[in-house]
């Protein structure tokens, strides 16, 4: 049996575009003399279609598309994800098409409803294992979560004589996910003594990144073929022989490429061509700029340096050096004159109150206005530059540095920002060493440093990991050796900042739990975790 695993980058809702790509891929697979071509989970609609599924016409269009695709299936079998409908019930489904006829429709039996998944909101679970016979081989059909469940339908399929399991996926990325998939697939294949063809989606969809990494594992639990991560391709596999095996990326490169894909697809799929970034001379905007250039090319990235009276000369030098190394022009737009005008108008209304964070935030909001004006005028998408450490604790200004269309580092802790910057510099220094070595500062008042307000980032990021990602209580975090006052203060800052996060732009998810789809803390929240401690 010769398989063609079509690791495609599809767009949610673009049924016409997705169908065109699927049709072309079928023809390409025929040209390789493949017996079966596989397409990702919900390939026709894109994944996840979310509340588009509540539109009856959307589901009807997807069913019409399935029939259209089936017509060109002569000479090859097709295993294709789509949305099935029976009465008022919807199913996450896949069709096995043979000689232009839909031979079998399989309904996904295990619907994930955790983390970023909420499939039970839309779909009913299937209740029947599907095994088809094709060219003398019995093939078990499955979809994504079906293979993750320890006693999933793949076991019943093997008992019914299946000698090959097809598993089509839309499995989103987070750090370490590729190795988890590999481990599970090897276990499952050895368990049932049957090869598994695992096909994954690739591409960015809002906050989710699908990293590809499709693979085929033989009955001994050995990978016999593997596709690239973050690349659209057709992986051709002859089950009788070992095929192309693409080694997985290092963890740091993996994160960097996930961010690049997240930016590229968000920009292009939302019909932008160019982005604009406020560059401060700090490491967050430097890394954001480097990622944007990797994703879009230097000709599509615009940088603005907006100094105030608190901006150090080093900040400008570093920003200019960074722009020069990336071959991106740097435009200087000072904010001091506008800031003074704001103060002249507002000071009489402050009734003798001393200066505080109000004046600091004014500067950030002026910069946000500048960037949004350029965005409106030239149709450039604003990329914001706040990292996860700042997003967690609210160390950012609403309608200021949070103003924009996409936050590249939204799920990237500050300590990881440094790792990514150093990785980017491995072959050639792109981010000046002076930016990496300089203590972080917002430069909104004299001699300001981040650590005036926050604990050292190595401590803060560990607290965030335990509280946000792992859902540990304050007491549990303190038990790990952290200062109780610091833990209490940081948890309070995280909880208090939810109203800001609800108004922040989306950004690529790279951790097992990111702010966005899988974080739903109430804004109005009286729980402190101390009631019975």
Kinemage of the C-alpha trace (Angstrom):
@kinemage 1
@onewidth
@group {chain A} dominant
@subgroup {mainchain}
@vectorlist {calphas} color= white
{ca unk a 1} P 0.000 0.000 0.000
{ca unk a 2} L 1.354 3.380 -1.024
{ca unk a 3} L 0.050 6.343 0.961
{ca unk a 4} L 0.077 10.075 0.272
{ca unk a 5} L -0.245 12.096 3.480
{ca unk a 6} L -1.370 15.581 2.435
{ca unk a 7} L -0.030 17.841 5.189
{ca unk a 8} L -1.852 20.975 4.071
{ca unk a 9} L -2.231 24.537 5.320
{ca unk a 10} L -5.971 25.194 5.125
{ca unk a 11} L -8.066 28.207 6.116
{ca unk a 12} L -11.104 28.093 8.380
{ca unk a 13} L -14.250 29.013 6.470
{ca unk a 14} L -12.591 29.205 3.049
{ca unk a 15} L -14.427 26.205 1.639
{ca unk a 16} L -13.828 27.248 -1.971
{ca unk a 17} L -10.103 27.780 -1.419
{ca unk a 18} L -9.740 24.584 0.598
{ca unk a 19} L -11.555 22.538 -2.059
{ca unk a 20} L -9.280 23.924 -4.787
{ca unk a 21} L -6.207 22.930 -2.748
{ca unk a 22} L -7.646 19.472 -2.021
{ca unk a 23} L -8.427 18.860 -5.704
{ca unk a 24} L -4.942 19.850 -6.797
{ca unk a 25} L -3.433 17.618 -4.130
{ca unk a 26} L -5.515 14.648 -5.299
{ca unk a 27} L -4.119 15.108 -8.783
{ca unk a 28} L -0.574 15.416 -7.407
{ca unk a 29} L -1.088 12.219 -5.396
{ca unk a 30} L -2.344 10.389 -8.485
{ca unk a 31} L 0.849 11.399 -10.279
{ca unk a 32} L 2.859 9.554 -7.608
{ca unk a 33} L 0.767 6.376 -8.135
{ca unk a 34} L -0.381 6.506 -4.510
{ca unk a 35} L -3.179 4.129 -3.530
{ca unk a 36} L -4.695 6.357 -0.827
{ca unk a 37} L -4.423 10.095 -0.184
{ca unk a 38} L -5.188 11.385 3.321
{ca unk a 39} L -6.364 14.887 4.214
{ca unk a 40} L -6.483 16.527 7.656
{ca unk a 41} L -9.338 16.548 10.131
{ca unk a 42} L -12.202 18.807 8.927
{ca unk a 43} L -10.133 19.622 5.843
{ca unk a 44} L -13.083 21.059 3.923
{ca unk a 45} L -14.079 23.578 6.602
{ca unk a 46} L -10.705 24.154 8.200
{ca unk a 47} L -10.099 23.583 11.918
{ca unk a 48} L -11.521 24.718 14.283
{ca unk a 49} L -14.624 26.119 12.533
{ca unk a 50} L -16.143 27.097 15.901
{ca unk a 51} L -19.497 28.914 15.623
{ca unk a 52} L -19.483 28.755 11.843
{ca unk a 53} L -20.948 25.327 12.571
{ca unk a 54} L -24.062 27.041 13.901
{ca unk a 55} L -24.745 28.395 10.403
{ca unk a 56} L -26.816 25.747 8.543
{ca unk a 57} L -25.703 27.057 5.142
{ca unk a 58} L -22.050 26.619 6.110
{ca unk a 59} L -22.625 22.949 6.852
{ca unk a 60} L -24.617 22.550 3.627
{ca unk a 61} L -21.824 24.132 1.594
{ca unk a 62} L -19.307 21.743 3.137
{ca unk a 63} L -21.491 18.746 2.189
{ca unk a 64} L -21.793 20.057 -1.363
{ca unk a 65} L -18.006 20.392 -1.459
{ca unk a 66} L -17.597 16.758 -0.378
{ca unk a 67} L -19.656 15.563 -3.358
{ca unk a 68} L -17.658 17.814 -5.674
{ca unk a 69} L -14.366 16.367 -4.413
{ca unk a 70} L -15.621 12.788 -4.688
{ca unk a 71} L -16.247 13.237 -8.422
{ca unk a 72} L -12.526 13.495 -9.186
{ca unk a 73} L -11.533 10.481 -7.090
{ca unk a 74} L -11.320 7.949 -9.898
{ca unk a 75} L -8.146 5.872 -9.688
{ca unk a 76} L -7.297 6.707 -6.045
{ca unk a 77} L -8.880 6.301 -2.622
{ca unk a 78} L -9.397 9.461 -0.553
{ca unk a 79} L -9.723 9.768 3.220
{ca unk a 80} L -11.059 13.256 3.900
{ca unk a 81} L -12.294 15.190 6.938
{ca unk a 82} L -15.618 17.074 6.756
{ca unk a 83} L -18.720 17.943 8.815
{ca unk a 84} L -21.530 15.408 8.538
{ca unk a 85} L -25.148 16.150 9.402
{ca unk a 86} L -27.965 13.804 10.377
{ca unk a 87} L -31.144 15.664 11.203
{ca unk a 88} L -30.105 18.373 13.646
{ca unk a 89} L -26.979 16.515 14.782
{ca unk a 90} L -23.514 17.360 13.504
{ca unk a 91} L -20.516 15.013 13.455
{ca unk a 92} L -16.791 15.531 13.118
{ca unk a 93} L -16.527 13.080 10.248
{ca unk a 94} L -14.299 11.626 7.569
{ca unk a 95} L -15.246 10.011 4.284
{ca unk a 96} L -13.422 7.112 2.657
{ca unk a 97} L -13.958 7.640 -1.082
{ca unk a 98} L -13.189 4.921 -3.612
{ca unk a 99} L -13.559 5.315 -7.388
{ca unk a 100} L -15.482 8.575 -6.920
{ca unk a 101} L -18.001 6.989 -4.555
{ca unk a 102} L -18.297 7.598 -0.813
{ca unk a 103} L -17.746 4.079 0.473
{ca unk a 104} L -17.789 4.774 4.234
{ca unk a 105} L -18.368 7.748 6.535
{ca unk a 106} L -16.722 7.554 9.952
{ca unk a 107} L -17.875 9.724 12.870
{ca unk a 108} L -15.212 10.693 15.407
{ca unk a 109} L -15.968 8.764 18.589
{ca unk a 110} L -13.848 10.679 21.116
{ca unk a 111} L -14.566 14.406 21.164
{ca unk a 112} L -12.012 16.473 23.117
{ca unk a 113} L -13.519 19.082 25.405
{ca unk a 114} L -10.547 20.410 27.337
{ca unk a 115} L -7.822 23.015 26.880
{ca unk a 116} L -8.441 24.719 23.495
{ca unk a 117} L -10.969 22.104 22.407
{ca unk a 118} L -14.740 22.393 22.789
{ca unk a 119} L -15.982 19.883 20.215
{ca unk a 120} L -18.893 18.734 22.380
{ca unk a 121} L -20.379 22.197 21.972
{ca unk a 122} L -20.975 21.388 18.308
{ca unk a 123} L -20.691 17.664 17.614
{ca unk a 124} L -22.280 14.411 18.686
{ca unk a 125} L -19.858 11.510 19.200
{ca unk a 126} L -19.855 8.601 16.799
{ca unk a 127} L -20.706 5.138 18.084
{ca unk a 128} L -19.374 2.787 15.438
{ca unk a 129} L -15.880 1.626 14.537
{ca unk a 130} L -15.125 1.776 10.802
{ca unk a 131} L -12.992 -0.767 8.919
{ca unk a 132} L -12.879 -0.699 5.112
{ca unk a 133} L -11.373 -3.177 2.663
{ca unk a 134} L -9.328 -1.661 -0.134
{ca unk a 135} L -7.047 -3.477 -2.548
{ca unk a 136} L -7.083 -6.544 -0.343
{ca unk a 137} L -6.126 -4.654 2.831
{ca unk a 138} L -8.397 -3.973 5.781
{ca unk a 139} L -7.991 -0.358 6.948
{ca unk a 140} L -9.204 1.092 10.260
{ca unk a 141} L -10.430 4.691 10.185
{ca unk a 142} L -9.954 7.177 13.020
{ca unk a 143} L -9.768 10.896 13.715
{ca unk a 144} L -7.314 12.676 16.031
{ca unk a 145} L -8.439 12.094 19.654
{ca unk a 146} L -9.440 8.513 18.796
{ca unk a 147} L -5.753 7.545 18.819
{ca unk a 148} L -4.949 9.447 22.050
{ca unk a 149} L -7.474 7.500 24.120
{ca unk a 150} L -5.823 4.466 25.710
{ca unk a 151} L -8.677 2.100 24.830
{ca unk a 152} L -9.771 3.898 21.708
{ca unk a 153} L -11.512 2.561 18.594
{ca unk a 154} L -8.179 1.595 17.009
{ca unk a 155} L -8.185 -1.477 19.291
{ca unk a 156} L -11.587 -2.606 18.051
{ca unk a 157} L -10.524 -1.904 14.465
{ca unk a 158} L -7.482 -4.166 14.908
{ca unk a 159} L -9.667 -6.891 16.418
{ca unk a 160} L -11.868 -6.632 13.326
{ca unk a 161} L -8.843 -7.424 11.177
{ca unk a 162} L -7.470 -3.967 10.325
{ca unk a 163} L -3.854 -4.176 9.129
{ca unk a 164} L -3.443 -0.394 8.855
{ca unk a 165} L -4.883 2.495 10.912
{ca unk a 166} L -5.415 5.888 9.283
{ca unk a 167} L -5.515 8.771 11.759
{ca unk a 168} L -6.178 12.304 10.468
{ca unk a 169} L -5.581 15.238 12.795
{ca unk a 170} L -5.772 18.902 13.592
{ca unk a 171} L -3.426 18.711 16.570
{ca unk a 172} L -2.268 22.147 17.758
{ca unk a 173} L 1.290 22.819 18.841
{ca unk a 174} L 2.714 23.494 22.231
{ca unk a 175} L 6.262 23.011 23.471
{ca unk a 176} L 7.172 19.314 23.448
{ca unk a 177} L 3.976 18.179 21.661
{ca unk a 178} L 5.770 16.471 18.755
{ca unk a 179} L 7.608 14.092 21.109
{ca unk a 180} L 4.400 13.332 22.995
{ca unk a 181} L 2.692 12.385 19.718
{ca unk a 182} L 5.615 10.207 18.703
{ca unk a 183} L 5.588 8.374 22.048
{ca unk a 184} L 1.833 7.696 21.912
{ca unk a 185} L 1.884 6.529 18.295
{ca unk a 186} L 4.729 4.112 18.958
{ca unk a 187} L 2.875 2.705 21.975
{ca unk a 188} L -0.381 2.303 20.050
{ca unk a 189} L 1.270 0.628 17.031
{ca unk a 190} L 3.133 -1.895 19.205
{ca unk a 191} L -0.010 -2.474 21.275
{ca unk a 192} L -2.099 -3.556 18.271
{ca unk a 193} L 0.825 -4.778 16.123
{ca unk a 194} L -0.408 -2.645 13.253
{ca unk a 195} L 1.038 0.334 11.322
{ca unk a 196} L -0.449 3.775 11.971
{ca unk a 197} L -0.433 6.606 9.425
{ca unk a 198} L -0.698 9.853 11.366
{ca unk a 199} L -1.477 12.963 9.322
{ca unk a 200} L -1.485 16.408 10.928
{ca unk a 201} L -2.654 19.811 9.789
{ca unk a 202} L -0.100 22.605 9.337
{ca unk a 203} L -0.577 26.364 9.597
{ca unk a 204} L -1.715 29.184 11.875
{ca unk a 205} L -5.349 29.786 12.829
{ca unk a 206} L -5.867 32.801 15.103
{ca unk a 207} L -4.054 31.810 18.322
{ca unk a 208} L -3.467 28.180 17.358
{ca unk a 209} L -0.477 26.892 15.433
{ca unk a 210} L -0.585 23.476 13.748
{ca unk a 211} L 2.952 22.233 13.321
{ca unk a 212} L 2.596 19.325 10.898
{ca unk a 213} L 5.120 16.629 11.724
{ca unk a 214} L 3.034 13.880 10.124
{ca unk a 215} L 4.504 10.401 10.496
{ca unk a 216} L 3.993 6.724 9.779
{ca unk a 217} L 4.843 4.163 12.448
{ca unk a 218} L 5.195 0.458 11.651
{ca unk a 219} L 3.851 -2.476 13.666
{ca unk a 220} L 7.064 -2.594 15.692
{ca unk a 221} L 6.601 1.011 16.836
{ca unk a 222} L 9.315 2.430 14.566
{ca unk a 223} L 8.939 5.608 12.532
{ca unk a 224} L 9.344 4.673 8.878
{ca unk a 225} L 8.522 8.117 7.427
{ca unk a 226} L 8.090 11.643 8.791
{ca unk a 227} L 7.242 15.009 7.278
{ca unk a 228} L 8.713 18.425 8.020
{ca unk a 229} L 7.365 20.568 10.795
{ca unk a 230} L 5.825 23.895 9.697
{ca unk a 231} L 5.855 23.008 5.989
{ca unk a 232} L 3.049 22.140 3.615
{ca unk a 233} L 3.933 18.934 1.769
{ca unk a 234} L 2.732 15.549 0.557
{ca unk a 235} L 4.521 12.747 2.387
{ca unk a 236} L 4.660 9.669 0.126
{ca unk a 237} L 5.071 6.391 2.007
{ca unk a 238} L 5.326 2.838 0.728
{ca unk a 239} L 4.464 0.663 3.718
{ca unk a 240} L 6.892 -2.011 2.504
{ca unk a 241} L 9.914 0.246 2.740
{ca unk a 242} L 11.341 2.996 4.921
{ca unk a 243} L 10.690 6.436 3.503
{ca unk a 244} L 11.921 9.946 4.166
{ca unk a 245} L 12.399 10.711 7.849
{ca unk a 246} L 12.703 14.359 8.809
{ca unk a 247} L 14.378 14.808 12.223
{ca unk a 248} L 12.470 16.981 14.697
{ca unk a 249} L 13.693 20.474 15.507
{ca unk a 250} L 15.322 21.463 18.778
{ca unk a 251} L 12.849 22.857 21.306
{ca unk a 252} L 14.001 26.458 20.863
{ca unk a 253} L 13.920 26.323 17.069
{ca unk a 254} L 10.520 24.654 17.343
{ca unk a 255} L 9.147 27.621 19.317
{ca unk a 256} L 10.699 30.155 16.950
{ca unk a 257} L 9.210 28.484 13.864
{ca unk a 258} L 5.807 28.217 15.571
{ca unk a 259} L 5.868 31.976 16.169
{ca unk a 260} L 6.950 32.627 12.589
{ca unk a 261} L 4.118 30.504 11.197
{ca unk a 262} L 1.625 32.065 13.597
{ca unk a 263} L 2.550 35.568 12.420
{ca unk a 264} L 2.722 34.736 8.716
{ca unk a 265} L -0.649 33.021 8.568
{ca unk a 266} L -2.456 35.528 10.775
{ca unk a 267} L -1.218 38.385 8.588
{ca unk a 268} L -1.825 36.729 5.211
{ca unk a 269} L -5.066 34.911 6.009
{ca unk a 270} L -6.534 38.187 7.248
{ca unk a 271} L -5.512 39.865 3.987
{ca unk a 272} L -2.716 42.108 5.224
{ca unk a 273} L 0.602 42.349 3.441
{ca unk a 274} L 2.627 44.572 5.801
{ca unk a 275} L 3.085 45.071 9.538
{ca unk a 276} L 4.353 47.921 11.699
{ca unk a 277} L 6.229 47.547 14.985
{ca unk a 278} L 7.159 50.086 17.621
{ca unk a 279} L 10.852 49.396 18.289
{ca unk a 280} L 12.142 50.611 21.651
{ca unk a 281} L 15.709 49.333 21.772
{ca unk a 282} L 14.561 46.604 24.168
{ca unk a 283} L 14.703 42.857 23.718
{ca unk a 284} L 10.952 42.216 23.301
{ca unk a 285} L 10.521 44.529 20.324
{ca unk a 286} L 13.856 43.296 18.933
{ca unk a 287} L 12.730 39.657 18.961
{ca unk a 288} L 9.299 40.607 17.581
{ca unk a 289} L 10.981 42.407 14.697
{ca unk a 290} L 13.285 39.454 13.963
{ca unk a 291} L 10.318 37.056 13.905
{ca unk a 292} L 8.301 39.396 11.677
{ca unk a 293} L 11.137 39.626 9.148
{ca unk a 294} L 11.496 35.813 9.173
{ca unk a 295} L 7.752 35.472 8.604
{ca unk a 296} L 7.062 38.197 6.048
{ca unk a 297} L 10.337 39.420 4.559
{ca unk a 298} L 12.026 42.730 5.319
{ca unk a 299} L 10.135 44.626 2.607
{ca unk a 300} L 6.850 44.034 4.433
{ca unk a 301} L 7.982 45.171 7.901
{ca unk a 302} L 8.004 48.803 9.084
{ca unk a 303} L 9.615 50.014 12.297
{ca unk a 304} L 8.968 53.152 14.318
{ca unk a 305} L 11.152 54.500 17.131
{ca unk a 306} L 9.223 56.896 19.366
{ca unk a 307} L 11.532 58.505 21.944
{ca unk a 308} L 10.488 60.619 24.912
{ca unk a 309} L 12.602 62.713 27.286
{ca unk a 310} L 13.214 59.508 29.270
{ca unk a 311} L 14.638 57.541 26.338
{ca unk a 312} L 18.346 56.839 26.642
{ca unk a 313} L 20.706 57.470 23.753
{ca unk a 314} L 21.644 53.785 23.934
{ca unk a 315} L 18.041 52.871 23.134
{ca unk a 316} L 18.199 54.706 19.828
{ca unk a 317} L 21.626 53.300 18.963
{ca unk a 318} L 20.466 49.760 19.686
{ca unk a 319} L 17.214 50.214 17.740
{ca unk a 320} L 19.133 51.570 14.744
{ca unk a 321} L 21.709 48.770 14.852
{ca unk a 322} L 18.930 46.186 14.999
{ca unk a 323} L 17.106 47.730 12.042
{ca unk a 324} L 20.351 47.896 10.053
{ca unk a 325} L 21.147 44.226 10.718
{ca unk a 326} L 17.685 43.219 9.470
{ca unk a 327} L 17.810 45.663 6.538
{ca unk a 328} L 14.648 47.382 7.710
{ca unk a 329} L 14.336 51.206 7.644
{ca unk a 330} L 13.788 52.844 11.056
{ca unk a 331} L 11.525 55.894 11.211
{ca unk a 332} L 11.898 58.219 14.220
{ca unk a 333} L 8.728 59.868 15.553
{ca unk a 334} L 9.387 61.667 18.882
{ca unk a 335} L 6.511 61.876 21.350
{ca unk a 336} L 7.895 64.531 23.729
{ca unk a 337} L 6.032 67.444 22.106
{ca unk a 338} L 2.695 65.627 22.194
{ca unk a 339} L 3.346 64.463 25.752
{ca unk a 340} L 3.901 68.026 26.924
{ca unk a 341} L 0.683 69.115 25.209
{ca unk a 342} L -1.221 66.363 27.025
{ca unk a 343} L 0.258 67.453 30.359
{ca unk a 344} L -0.609 71.107 29.730
{ca unk a 345} L -4.236 70.192 29.092
{ca unk a 346} L -4.571 67.607 31.867
{ca unk a 347} L -2.607 69.119 34.743
{ca unk a 348} L -5.284 71.708 35.670
{ca unk a 349} L -7.784 68.847 35.837
{ca unk a 350} L -5.625 66.715 38.115
{ca unk a 351} L -6.219 69.190 40.967
{ca unk a 352} L -2.701 69.214 42.353
{ca unk a 353} L -2.291 65.438 42.439
{ca unk a 354} L 1.335 64.242 42.312
{ca unk a 355} L 2.676 62.576 39.181
{ca unk a 356} L 2.238 58.800 39.155
{ca unk a 357} L 1.616 55.961 36.715
{ca unk a 358} L -0.923 58.173 34.914
{ca unk a 359} L 1.826 60.186 33.277
{ca unk a 360} L 3.774 57.032 32.428
{ca unk a 361} L 0.764 55.502 30.704
{ca unk a 362} L 0.144 58.675 28.697
{ca unk a 363} L 3.426 58.086 26.902
{ca unk a 364} L 2.547 54.507 26.019
{ca unk a 365} L -0.868 55.632 24.757
{ca unk a 366} L 0.639 58.329 22.552
{ca unk a 367} L 2.848 55.666 20.992
{ca unk a 368} L -0.171 53.435 20.525
{ca unk a 369} L -1.970 56.290 18.747
{ca unk a 370} L 0.979 56.834 16.415
{ca unk a 371} L 1.093 53.160 15.442
{ca unk a 372} L -2.653 52.892 14.947
{ca unk a 373} L -2.653 56.029 12.782
{ca unk a 374} L -0.038 54.467 10.513
{ca unk a 375} L -2.029 51.237 10.502
{ca unk a 376} L -5.184 53.074 9.372
{ca unk a 377} L -3.398 55.138 6.748
{ca unk a 378} L -1.349 52.382 5.098
{ca unk a 379} L -3.314 49.238 6.047
{ca unk a 380} L -0.398 47.894 8.080
{ca unk a 381} L -1.198 45.460 10.892
{ca unk a 382} L 0.279 46.569 14.231
{ca unk a 383} L 2.305 43.844 15.957
{ca unk a 384} L 2.481 44.428 19.699
{ca unk a 385} L 5.510 43.341 21.673
{ca unk a 386} L 4.434 42.363 25.212
{ca unk a 387} L 5.661 39.017 26.538
{ca unk a 388} L 3.780 36.512 28.723
{ca unk a 389} L 5.455 37.726 31.913
{ca unk a 390} L 4.083 41.218 31.281
{ca unk a 391} L 0.705 39.989 30.034
{ca unk a 392} L 0.342 37.862 33.174
{ca unk a 393} L 1.060 40.615 35.668
{ca unk a 394} L -0.507 43.530 33.805
{ca unk a 395} L 2.886 45.169 33.305
{ca unk a 396} L 1.580 46.849 30.180
{ca unk a 397} L -0.656 49.771 29.254
{ca unk a 398} L -4.200 49.280 28.058
{ca unk a 399} L -4.729 51.273 24.825
{ca unk a 400} L -0.977 51.895 24.784
{ca unk a 401} L 1.620 49.196 24.140
{ca unk a 402} L -1.280 46.702 24.118
{ca unk a 403} L -2.923 48.456 21.155
{ca unk a 404} L -2.574 46.428 17.965
{ca unk a 405} L -3.726 43.495 15.909
{ca unk a 406} L -1.477 40.580 16.934
{ca unk a 407} L 0.848 40.006 19.884
{ca unk a 408} L 3.741 37.825 18.734
{ca unk a 409} L 5.144 37.129 22.228
{ca unk a 410} L 1.835 36.851 24.096
{ca unk a 411} L 2.620 33.308 25.281
{ca unk a 412} L 6.413 33.680 25.515
{ca unk a 413} L 7.815 34.217 29.048
{ca unk a 414} L 10.642 36.733 29.391
{ca unk a 415} L 13.239 34.049 30.137
{ca unk a 416} L 12.281 32.293 26.888
{ca unk a 417} L 12.540 35.628 25.047
{ca unk a 418} L 16.244 35.643 25.904
{ca unk a 419} L 16.662 32.011 24.800
{ca unk a 420} L 15.013 32.757 21.454
{ca unk a 421} L 17.138 35.872 20.928
{ca unk a 422} L 20.321 33.905 21.561
{ca unk a 423} L 19.153 31.093 19.263
{ca unk a 424} L 18.417 33.634 16.502
{ca unk a 425} L 21.964 34.943 16.870
{ca unk a 426} L 23.650 31.542 16.547
{ca unk a 427} L 24.713 31.800 12.919
{ca unk a 428} L 25.021 35.567 12.773
{ca unk a 429} L 24.354 38.330 15.289
{ca unk a 430} L 21.019 39.878 14.387
{ca unk a 431} L 19.890 41.168 17.778
{ca unk a 432} L 22.742 43.318 19.142
{ca unk a 433} L 24.414 41.910 22.245
{ca unk a 434} L 23.893 45.240 23.985
{ca unk a 435} L 20.100 44.730 23.758
{ca unk a 436} L 20.327 41.249 25.260
{ca unk a 437} L 22.683 42.294 28.082
{ca unk a 438} L 20.887 45.513 29.047
{ca unk a 439} L 18.560 45.357 32.116
{ca unk a 440} L 14.925 45.615 30.933
{ca unk a 441} L 13.311 49.042 31.274
{ca unk a 442} L 10.064 50.667 30.143
{ca unk a 443} L 11.762 54.124 30.058
{ca unk a 444} L 8.619 55.929 31.207
{ca unk a 445} L 10.345 57.743 34.092
{ca unk a 446} L 13.961 58.450 35.123
{ca unk a 447} L 16.181 55.439 35.887
{ca unk a 448} L 13.293 52.981 35.601
{ca unk a 449} L 13.929 49.212 35.642
{ca unk a 450} L 11.413 46.343 35.353
{ca unk a 451} L 12.743 44.852 38.578
{ca unk a 452} L 11.613 47.964 40.482
{ca unk a 453} L 8.091 46.491 40.259
{ca unk a 454} L 8.578 42.808 39.432
{ca unk a 455} L 10.770 40.075 40.921
{ca unk a 456} L 13.651 38.772 38.776
{ca unk a 457} L 12.210 37.162 35.659
{ca unk a 458} L 13.592 33.711 36.400
{ca unk a 459} L 11.549 33.721 39.624
{ca unk a 460} L 8.485 35.406 38.117
{ca unk a 461} L 8.323 33.006 35.159
{ca unk a 462} L 8.425 29.982 37.456
{ca unk a 463} L 5.559 31.385 39.525
{ca unk a 464} L 3.582 32.054 36.324
{ca unk a 465} L 4.243 28.518 35.080
{ca unk a 466} L 2.975 26.979 38.309
{ca unk a 467} L -0.048 29.275 38.689
{ca unk a 468} L -1.175 29.814 35.087
{ca unk a 469} L -0.060 26.667 33.262
{ca unk a 470} L -0.229 24.079 36.058
{ca unk a 471} L -3.050 25.616 38.168
{ca unk a 472} L -1.073 25.345 41.423
{ca unk a 473} L -2.369 27.210 44.472
{ca unk a 474} L -0.378 29.890 46.246
{ca unk a 475} L 0.333 27.478 49.101
{ca unk a 476} L 1.642 24.850 46.696
{ca unk a 477} L 3.935 27.387 45.015
{ca unk a 478} L 5.292 28.621 48.364
{ca unk a 479} L 5.961 24.979 49.303
{ca unk a 480} L 8.332 24.809 46.333
{ca unk a 481} L 10.586 27.367 48.028
{ca unk a 482} L 9.283 30.725 46.805
{ca unk a 483} L 8.921 33.771 49.043
{ca unk a 484} L 5.305 33.932 50.361
{ca unk a 485} L 4.997 37.713 49.938
{ca unk a 486} L 6.251 37.544 46.362
{ca unk a 487} L 3.882 34.698 45.483
{ca unk a 488} L 0.890 36.489 47.030
{ca unk a 489} L 1.700 39.732 45.208
{ca unk a 490} L 2.227 38.067 41.822
{ca unk a 491} L -0.977 36.004 42.054
{ca unk a 492} L -2.917 39.147 42.934
{ca unk a 493} L -1.378 40.954 39.938
{ca unk a 494} L -2.242 38.064 37.609
{ca unk a 495} L -5.849 37.875 38.776
{ca unk a 496} L -6.303 41.665 38.760
{ca unk a 497} L -5.079 41.944 35.184
{ca unk a 498} L -7.752 39.770 33.601
{ca unk a 499} L -9.711 42.811 32.411
{ca unk a 500} L -6.661 43.909 30.444
{ca unk a 501} L -6.081 40.511 28.886
{ca unk a 502} L -9.688 40.348 27.658
{ca unk a 503} L -8.962 43.473 25.612
{ca unk a 504} L -5.568 42.412 24.326
{ca unk a 505} L -4.857 41.186 20.797
{ca unk a 506} L -4.506 37.464 20.081
{ca unk a 507} L -1.111 35.824 19.830
{ca unk a 508} L 0.377 32.388 19.018
{ca unk a 509} L -0.152 29.687 21.640
{ca unk a 510} L 3.087 27.840 22.429
{ca unk a 511} L 2.474 26.560 25.970
{ca unk a 512} L 0.075 23.876 27.254
{ca unk a 513} L -2.042 26.700 28.716
{ca unk a 514} L -2.041 30.147 27.182
{ca unk a 515} L -4.102 33.262 27.799
{ca unk a 516} L -6.926 33.073 25.288
{ca unk a 517} L -8.915 30.009 24.232
{ca unk a 518} L -7.882 27.837 27.162
{ca unk a 519} L -7.843 30.492 29.930
{ca unk a 520} L -11.244 31.732 31.112
{ca unk a 521} L -10.738 33.457 34.443
{ca unk a 522} L -13.685 35.662 35.525
{ca unk a 523} L -12.951 39.385 35.413
{ca unk a 524} L -15.218 39.971 38.407
{ca unk a 525} L -13.539 37.558 40.793
{ca unk a 526} L -13.527 37.583 44.586
{ca unk a 527} L -11.539 34.388 45.027
{ca unk a 528} L -8.041 34.852 46.450
{ca unk a 529} L -7.222 31.258 47.328
{ca unk a 530} L -6.910 32.197 51.002
{ca unk a 531} L -10.440 31.504 52.297
{ca unk a 532} L -9.563 28.268 54.106
{ca unk a 533} L -5.784 28.316 54.062
